[in-house]
Amino acid sequence: MKIYTRTGDDGTTGLLGKDRVPKHDARVEAYGSVDELNAVLGVAHAADTSATFGTLILKLQEACFQVGAELATHDETMLAKLVRIGDDDVAVLERTIDSLETELAPLTRFVLPGGTPLAASLHVARTVCRRAERRVTALATHEPVDVRIVHWLNRVADLLFVMARVANVRAGVPDRVWDGGK
């Protein structure tokens, strides 16, 4: 099978199911942003040379495929066949955040993104996740979207922030804080 099909040469793409939509459709923007999140998580995984978060990052990547698949269809028959993000998935993220935060000093100022290569890549992943969240909520203004996807993306962004801070702490690199422009 060839990687190119030429079916998108007219500026459309196929959803899961039979529908085709313009490549700039809000649904494509939403699942494309989740795909981008998955890719930057791959970069973070590559930067994680000490395997600090190896399994966790891989689980997030797998879940991105679940979320992307769900966003790539509005066909109820297709949705019924998918493994979908649920409340339990959000709860797992919350427990992971709570566990990792035990390693951190409480926040008193805004943290500037950066530090180790792993932390910096996790900060990039966080911002891409926030963009995906914005694209999904934009889609939800005119098409049904399971609210658990929004909850999941919101928690993933929080988790990535905490992971970045923990990566720095474990490497002995202090947070750089914003001084308010002073």
N, C-alpha and C positions, 0 to 999 in steps of 0.2 A: 504494500500500500504506500502510495506517495504522500508526503507531508502536505503538498499543495493540492487543492481541489478546484481552485478557480471559482468556486461558488460565491466567494466574497468579493469578487472583482467588481461587482455592481454596488459595493458599499453597504451590503447587508451581511448579517451573520445569523446562523441558525441557533435557536434556543434548544434546550432539551425538550424533545417533542417535535412537532412538525412546523412550528412557527418560525418565521424569519423576521428580523427587525433591523432597522438601520444600526450601523456600528456605533453611532453616537447616542443611541437610545439610553434612557436613564437606567434600565435594567443592565445593559452591557457595561455602563459606567460603574454600577454597583459591584457586579461580580468581577469586573476587570480590576477594580481597586483592591478587592480581596485577593485576587491573583497576584497583584503587585506586593501586597503584604506577605503573601506566601514566599515570593522571591526574595524579599529583603530579610525574611526570617532565615532563608537559606544562607544569605550572606552572614547573618549573625551566627548561625551554626558553624560556618567555616571559620569565623573569627574566634570561636570558642575552643581554642587549642587545648585547654585543660579540661574540657568536657564538664564545665561548671553547670551548664543547663542543657546538655545534649539531648537527653530524653524529653525534657519539657518542651524544647523548641520543636522537636520532631512531632510531638503530639499536637502542638499548635498548628504546624503545617498540615497535618492530616485533617484537623478540624477545619482549616481554611478550605480544603477541598469539599468538605461537607457543606459549608456555608455557600461556597461558590456554586455548587450544584443546585442548591435550593434557590438561590437567586437567579439561576439561569433558566428557570421555568416558571410559568404560571399555570401550567397544565396540571390539574388535580390528580390525574392518573399517574403522571410522572412523579409528582410530589409524594404520593402514597408509597412509591417504591424506594424512596430515599431514606437514608439514615440522617435524621435531622438534629440540629442543636436543640437541647432542652434545658429546663431549669437546673437539672443535675450538673450539666456542663458548666453553667454559670456558677453554681455553688462550689464546684471543684476549683475554679479559678479564684474565687474568694478565699477559700481555705489556703490555697497556695500563696496568695498575696499575704494573708495573715501570718503564715509560717515564715516567709522570707522577711517580713518586716521586723521580726524579732532580732534580726541582725543589724538593724539600722537605727541610727539616732533619729529622734523625731524631727520633722521638717519645721524650720522656723523662717526660712527664706526660700526664694525660688532657686532651683538648681539649674545651672547651665548645662546643656547637653555636652557630653564629652567624657574624657577620662581615658580608659583603656580602649583599644580597638573594639573589644567585645561590647563594652558599655556604650560606646559611640554608635555602633551598629544597632544596638537595642533601642537607643533613642531615635534613630532614623526609622526603625520598624514601628515605634510608637506613633510617630507623626504620620506615617503611611496608614496605620490603623485608624487614626482619627479621621483621615481623609475618607477612608472606606466607610467609616461610621456616618460621615456627612453625606456621602453618596447614597448609602442605604436609606437614611432618613429622608433624603430628597425623593427617592423612589417611592417611599411609603406615603408621600403626600398625595400620590395619584394612583397607586396600585397597592394591593394587599401585600404586606410583608410581615412575617412572623416577628413579633416584638422581641422574642428571645434572641434573634440575631442581633438586634440593636444592643440588648443587654450584654450579650457575649462580646461584641466588639468593644463596648465600653469597658468591660472588665479586662479584656486582653490589653487594651492600651494602658490601663492602670498597672497591670502585671508587668508589662514591658518596662515601664518607668521604674518599678521596684527592682526588677531584674537588673537594670542598668546600674542602679545604685549599689545593689549587692555585688555585682561584678567588680565595681570599683573598690568597695570595702574589702572584699576577699583578696584583691590585688594590692591592697595598701595604698590606694589612690584616693585622696579625699575629694568629696564633692566640691565642685567649683560653684559658688553661689553668685547670684546677681546682686550687685550692690545698689541697685536702683538708679544707675547712671551716674553715680558720684565718683 
